[in-house]
Amino acid sequence: MPQAQEGRKPVVRSKKFFKADMKREAALALALEALVDAADVDVGTSGPDLVRGIYPVVKIVTCDGVADIADDEIRPLSERLIMALQG
């Protein structure tokens, strides 16, 4: 990875973007994929760890407020993402 210029931090660039009309599951999957992409360039960032059953803390923001997303909802999305990445 190139050295960051003074006063600038590296940024993960992606061609994947959030859309306001995304379904909940698609938005959660996008967030998980962004974490995995970020983990590729930053050792302090981690995605889901299926072996140890450790999943990211995920929250969702709606007009009704902020809510935690349970591991039971994150687990199958994480499994699909990891399987897709492994090809």
C-alpha positions in Angstrom: 0.0 0.0 0.0 1.4 3.4 -0.8 2.5 5.7 2.0 -0.3 8.1 3.1 0.5 11.7 2.4 0.9 13.9 5.4 -2.5 15.0 6.6 -4.3 12.4 4.5 -5.6 9.0 5.5 -6.0 6.0 3.1 -9.5 5.4 1.9 -11.2 2.2 0.8 -12.7 2.8 -2.5 -15.5 0.7 -3.7 -17.8 0.5 -6.7 -20.6 -0.6 -4.3 -22.9 2.1 -3.1 -25.8 2.4 -0.7 -29.1 3.3 -2.3 -32.0 4.8 -0.4 -34.4 2.2 -1.8 -32.3 -0.9 -0.9 -34.0 -3.7 0.9 -32.8 -4.2 4.5 -31.0 -7.5 3.7 -29.1 -5.9 0.7 -28.0 -2.9 2.8 -26.7 -5.2 5.6 -24.9 -7.4 3.1 -23.3 -4.2 1.6 -22.2 -3.1 5.0 -20.6 -6.5 5.7 -18.9 -6.5 2.3 -17.5 -3.0 3.0 -16.0 -4.3 6.3 -14.3 -7.2 4.5 -12.9 -4.8 1.9 -11.6 -2.5 4.6 -10.0 -5.4 6.4 -7.9 -6.1 3.3 -6.1 -2.8 3.7 -6.3 -2.1 7.5 -5.2 -4.7 10.1 -7.3 -2.9 12.7 -10.5 -3.6 10.8 -12.1 -7.1 10.7 -15.0 -8.7 9.1 -17.0 -11.7 10.3 -15.1 -14.6 11.8 -17.2 -17.7 11.0 -14.8 -20.1 12.7 -15.1 -18.4 16.1 -18.7 -17.2 15.6 -17.6 -13.5 15.9 -19.6 -11.0 13.9 -19.4 -7.3 13.6 -21.7 -5.1 15.7 -24.2 -3.8 13.2 -26.8 -1.1 13.7 -29.5 0.1 11.4 -30.9 3.6 11.3 -34.4 4.3 10.2 -36.9 7.1 10.7 -37.9 5.2 13.8 -34.5 5.4 15.4 -31.4 3.2 15.8 -31.6 -0.6 16.4 -29.0 -3.3 16.9 -29.0 -6.2 14.4 -28.8 -9.6 16.1 -26.0 -12.1 15.2 -28.8 -14.5 14.1 -29.5 -12.1 11.2 -25.8 -11.3 10.5 -24.6 -14.9 10.5 -26.3 -16.1 7.3 -25.4 -13.0 5.4 -21.8 -13.4 6.6 -21.7 -17.0 5.5 -23.0 -16.2 2.0 -20.5 -13.3 1.7 -17.5 -15.5 2.7 -18.6 -18.3 0.4 -19.0 -15.9 -2.5 -15.5 -14.5 -1.9 -14.0 -17.9 -1.8 -15.5 -18.6 -5.2 
